[in-house]
Amino acid sequence: MNLFWTYVLMSIATYLSRRLFLRLPDHLLSPRLKNGLMFIPVGIFAGLIFPSLFVQGEHIVFQPVPFVASLVCLAVMALSKNVFLSFGVSLGLVVLDSLGFLPWQ
């Protein structure tokens, strides 16, 4: 039961901290801070993606298929500004590779 209340209290603390930060008036945040906050999602995305590209077990490895799919995803996203299209194309590359249709192995 203690674990349940820990989850409830931490959920409330997380919600309140985020909600209070979003309610801050704009004049309290400098343009430099606003610009820095815009890069938080990019940092989180990189922190989630890079280990899957370059780490396997405890060793650093290079896996060409996920790396090329990530580059294609970034290129399609930069050109089309469509997140779903870019993820779909890169996922399609990974699926085609797993089926043996792509030349690199």
N, C-alpha and C positions, 0 to 999 in steps of 0.2 A: 504494500500500500504506500510505503514511503516513496518508492520509485514513481508511482502514479502522480503523487503531489509534486515531486521534483519536476516531472515533465510539465505539469500544469503551470507551476510557478515560472519555469524557464520560458515557456511559451508566452506567458503574460509579459515577462520582462523583455523578451525579444520584440514582441508586438509594440509595447509602449516605447521602447527605445527607437524603433524605426518610425513610429507614428510621430513622436515628438520631434525627431530630426526633420521630417518632411513638413512639419508645421512651422518651422523657423521662417521668419520673414526674409525676403530676398536681400534686404539691405544688410543683413548680418553676415552674409556669405560674400567673400571677395570674388572677383572674376577669376582669379588664379585658383582659388579653392573649387569653384564650380567647374573649371576646366579639368582640374585633377580628378574630381569625382566622376567625370564622364569616362575616365579610363579604367574604373574599377571593373565593369563587366568584361572588358578586354583582358584584364589581368586574371580574372577568375576563369575565363574561357581558356586562356593559355595554360593556367595551372592544372586544368582538368585534361586538356588535350595532349600537352607535351609529354607527360609520362607514358601515355599509351603509345606514342610514336617512337620514343627513344629508350624506354626501359622495359626489360623483360626479366622478371625475377629480380635479381639484384645486380644485373649487368646492363650496361649501356649498349644498345644494339641499334642498327639502322634497318628499318623495315620499309622497303621502297613503296609498297602498295598504299599503306596508310599515309605516307609522306606525300606521294603524288596526288592521292585523293584530297588531301588537305590543301595542297597548292591549287588544284583545280577548283576546289570549293571557294577558296579566297578569290581566285580570278573571276569566277562566275559571279560571286557576290559583289565584287568591285564593279564589274561591267553591268550587271542587271539590277543591282540593288534589291534582289529578291532572295530572301533567306531560304524559303522553301525550295526554290529552284536549285540553288547552290547545294543545299544538303541532299536533294534528290539526285543531282548529277554525281556528286562524290559518292553517295551510297550506291548508285548504279555502277560506278567503276569498281567498287569493292565487290559487289555481287558478280559482275562479269569476270573479275579476276578469280573469285572462288569457284566459278563454273569452268574456268580454264580458257576463256575467250581472249584474254589479253596476253601480249607476247612476253612480258617479263615474268620470270620465275626464278 
